[in-house]
């Protein structure tokens, strides 16, 4: 929901247990207050000209899955954008660093898919993508041309998606980590080669941004 109060704009992204509030003050320099469900939010007060103020508030929950935060450069500005994926409805909410209005995209199977971060088509922008652990399928929405792609890669119910640019060609590679055997499996985007490496100890959690097995 996007609304305006006086000279202050606000964006409210509602989820179970979490509410994200962006209070972007416009040309005014006076104190501005924004009400949330009848309560005055003191954090959305005087913050200066054209300087956004983020507030993350815990509003409780009923045990359902909350938004999944991601980071990535979805607008190609060279800056990470605030992004969340909502498992309850499959919606992506992206706030580009180059714009004040959010982008909404519905992509993913509700309460099943896992959201992914990565530039799979190599155009300098992150793509909306999910991994379906129940089937081992990857579903990609390429930002370069809007095309849809589905790739079967991974053992259902066992593998963890670990996308990253492992071959250094500027494109995110499809890859999974299999705890049983501590094996990393990937498809190189540069040449389509299938690569397997064993790396890790029992109980390890994969971190593709810091550990890139060749």
C-alpha positions as CSV (number, residue, x, y, z in Angstrom):
1,X,0.0,0.0,0.0
2,X,1.4,3.4,-1.0
3,X,-0.1,6.5,0.5
4,X,0.7,10.1,1.3
5,X,0.3,12.2,4.5
6,X,1.0,15.9,4.0
7,X,4.4,16.2,2.4
8,X,5.6,12.8,3.7
9,X,5.3,9.6,1.6
10,X,5.1,6.2,3.2
11,X,5.2,2.6,2.1
12,X,3.7,-0.1,4.2
13,X,4.6,-3.7,3.5
14,X,2.4,-5.8,5.8
15,X,3.5,-9.4,6.7
16,X,2.8,-11.7,9.6
17,X,5.0,-10.5,12.4
18,X,6.8,-7.7,10.6
19,X,5.9,-4.4,9.2
20,X,8.3,-2.3,7.2
21,X,7.7,1.4,7.1
22,X,9.5,3.9,4.9
23,X,9.0,7.5,5.9
24,X,10.4,9.6,3.1
25,X,10.2,13.3,3.9
26,X,9.7,15.5,0.9
27,X,10.5,19.2,0.8
28,X,9.4,19.9,4.3
29,X,11.7,20.2,7.4
30,X,9.0,20.1,10.0
31,X,8.1,17.2,12.2
32,X,5.9,14.7,10.5
33,X,4.1,11.8,12.3
34,X,2.7,8.7,10.7
35,X,0.0,6.6,12.3
36,X,0.1,2.8,12.3
37,X,-3.1,1.0,13.2
38,X,-4.1,3.9,15.4
39,X,-0.8,4.3,17.1
40,X,1.6,7.3,16.5
41,X,5.0,6.1,15.3
42,X,7.5,8.4,16.8
43,X,10.3,7.1,14.6
44,X,8.8,8.8,11.5
45,X,9.5,12.3,12.7
46,X,11.8,15.1,11.6
47,X,14.6,13.5,9.5
48,X,15.6,16.2,7.0
49,X,15.0,16.9,3.4
50,X,14.8,14.1,0.9
51,X,16.3,11.6,3.3
52,X,14.4,8.3,3.8
53,X,14.0,6.8,7.2
54,X,13.4,3.1,7.6
55,X,11.8,1.6,10.6
56,X,11.4,-2.1,11.2
57,X,8.7,-2.9,13.8
58,X,7.7,-6.2,15.3
59,X,3.9,-6.3,15.5
60,X,3.6,-9.9,16.6
61,X,2.4,-12.9,14.6
62,X,0.3,-16.0,14.6
63,X,3.0,-18.5,13.8
64,X,2.7,-18.2,10.0
65,X,5.8,-17.8,7.8
66,X,6.8,-14.1,7.5
67,X,8.5,-12.2,4.7
68,X,11.8,-13.5,3.4
69,X,14.4,-10.7,3.0
70,X,16.7,-10.7,0.0
71,X,19.3,-8.3,-1.3
72,X,20.3,-7.7,-4.9
73,X,20.6,-5.0,-7.6
74,X,17.3,-5.4,-9.4
75,X,17.5,-2.0,-11.3
76,X,21.1,-2.2,-12.4
77,X,22.2,0.9,-10.5
78,X,25.1,-0.8,-8.9
79,X,23.4,-0.6,-5.5
80,X,21.6,-3.3,-3.5
81,X,17.8,-2.8,-3.3
82,X,15.5,-3.7,-0.3
83,X,13.6,-6.8,-1.3
84,X,11.2,-9.2,0.4
85,X,9.3,-12.3,-0.8
86,X,6.0,-13.1,0.8
87,X,5.5,-16.9,1.1
88,X,1.8,-16.5,1.9
89,X,0.9,-15.0,-1.5
90,X,4.0,-15.4,-3.7
91,X,4.5,-11.7,-4.0
92,X,7.9,-10.0,-4.4
93,X,8.2,-6.4,-3.1
94,X,11.3,-4.6,-4.4
95,X,12.2,-1.0,-3.6
96,X,14.8,0.1,-6.3
97,X,17.5,2.4,-5.2
98,X,16.8,4.5,-8.4
99,X,13.1,5.1,-7.7
100,X,10.8,6.0,-4.9
101,X,8.0,3.6,-5.9
102,X,8.1,-0.1,-5.2
103,X,7.9,-2.9,-7.7
104,X,5.4,-5.8,-7.1
105,X,5.8,-9.1,-8.8
106,X,3.8,-12.3,-8.2
107,X,6.1,-15.2,-8.8
108,X,6.4,-18.5,-6.9
109,X,4.3,-21.3,-5.4
110,X,2.7,-20.2,-2.1
111,X,4.4,-21.6,1.0
112,X,6.5,-24.0,-1.0
113,X,9.1,-22.2,-3.1
114,X,12.3,-20.7,-1.8
115,X,13.3,-17.2,-3.2
116,X,16.7,-16.8,-4.8
117,X,19.1,-13.9,-5.4
118,X,21.1,-13.8,-8.6
119,X,21.7,-12.4,-12.1
120,X,21.1,-15.5,-14.1
121,X,21.0,-13.8,-17.6
122,X,24.0,-11.6,-17.0
123,X,22.4,-8.3,-17.9
124,X,23.6,-6.5,-14.7
125,X,20.2,-6.8,-13.0
126,X,19.1,-9.4,-10.5
127,X,16.3,-11.7,-11.7
128,X,13.2,-12.8,-9.8
129,X,13.7,-16.5,-9.2
130,X,12.6,-19.4,-7.0
131,X,13.7,-23.0,-6.2
132,X,11.0,-25.6,-5.6
133,X,12.5,-28.1,-3.1
134,X,9.6,-30.5,-3.5
135,X,10.5,-31.2,-7.2
136,X,14.0,-29.8,-7.6
137,X,12.9,-27.3,-10.2
138,X,14.3,-23.8,-10.6
139,X,12.0,-21.1,-12.1
140,X,13.5,-17.9,-13.4
141,X,12.1,-14.7,-14.7
142,X,14.8,-13.1,-16.8
143,X,15.1,-9.3,-16.4
144,X,16.7,-8.8,-19.8
145,X,13.7,-9.8,-21.9
146,X,11.0,-11.0,-19.4
147,X,11.3,-14.6,-20.5
148,X,10.4,-17.5,-18.3
149,X,12.8,-20.5,-17.7
150,X,12.4,-23.7,-15.8
151,X,15.3,-26.0,-15.0
152,X,15.3,-29.3,-13.2
153,X,18.4,-29.5,-11.1
154,X,18.6,-30.9,-7.5
155,X,17.3,-33.8,-5.5
156,X,13.8,-33.1,-4.1
157,X,13.7,-32.8,-0.4
158,X,17.4,-33.0,0.2
159,X,19.3,-30.4,-1.7
160,X,19.8,-26.7,-0.8
161,X,19.9,-24.1,-3.6
162,X,23.2,-22.2,-3.5
163,X,23.2,-20.0,-6.6
164,X,26.4,-17.9,-7.3
165,X,28.8,-17.0,-10.1
166,X,31.1,-20.0,-9.7
167,X,32.7,-19.8,-13.1
168,X,33.3,-16.1,-13.2
169,X,31.4,-15.2,-16.4
170,X,29.2,-12.6,-14.8
171,X,26.1,-14.9,-14.6
172,X,24.7,-16.7,-11.6
173,X,25.1,-20.4,-11.9
174,X,22.5,-23.0,-10.9
175,X,23.9,-25.0,-8.0
176,X,22.9,-27.1,-5.0
177,X,24.5,-28.3,-1.8
178,X,23.7,-31.9,-0.7
179,X,24.4,-32.5,3.0
180,X,24.6,-36.2,2.5
181,X,28.1,-36.6,1.2
182,X,28.8,-32.8,1.6
183,X,28.7,-32.4,-2.2
184,X,28.3,-29.3,-4.3
185,X,26.7,-29.7,-7.7
186,X,26.5,-27.0,-10.3
187,X,25.8,-26.1,-13.9
188,X,28.3,-23.6,-15.4
189,X,26.5,-20.9,-17.2
190,X,29.5,-20.3,-19.4
191,X,29.7,-23.7,-21.0
192,X,26.9,-25.8,-19.5
193,X,29.4,-28.1,-17.8
194,X,28.3,-30.2,-14.9
195,X,30.7,-29.9,-11.9
196,X,30.8,-31.8,-8.6
197,X,33.0,-31.0,-5.6
198,X,33.0,-32.3,-2.1
199,X,33.6,-29.6,0.5
200,X,32.6,-29.3,4.2
201,X,32.0,-31.3,7.3
202,X,28.9,-32.9,8.7
203,X,26.5,-30.3,10.0
204,X,28.0,-27.5,7.9
205,X,25.8,-24.8,6.4
206,X,26.6,-23.7,2.8
207,X,27.6,-20.1,2.2
208,X,28.2,-19.5,-1.5
209,X,29.1,-15.8,-1.0
210,X,32.1,-16.7,1.1
211,X,33.0,-20.2,-0.1
212,X,33.0,-20.9,-3.8
213,X,34.2,-24.4,-4.5
214,X,35.7,-24.8,-8.0
